[in-house]
Amino acid sequence: MDILQIALILLIMLLGVFLSILGFQVFLILKDLRKSLDKLDMVLSDVEKPACRQVGPAQAAAQITQKITSAKNARRLFKRKE
């Protein structure tokens, strides 16, 4: 065997090992991502249940605008320029 053939075989084996390790790492990352998305889905579904039971969108918008307009005595962060 020529030295070039030995070097190519070693290079191919090294690349195979690196690609196998990389594939395993990608698998672990996707597995963790799936767990995180499942947890996020559970949190969002827990938040959605009470929010649906409260008020409708039109009533919520009316309540928000009422609170904004009635807060005339609210403390200002910046003074108005006159």
Contacts in CASP RR format, 6 or more apart in sequence:
PFRMAT RR
TARGET T0000
AUTHOR 0000-0000-0000
METHOD contacts of the structure
MODEL  1
MDILQIALILLIMLLGVFLSILGFQVFLILKDLRKSLDKLDMVLSDVEKP
ACRQVGPAQAAAQITQKITSAKNARRLFKRKE
54 60 0 8 1.000
55 63 0 8 1.000
END
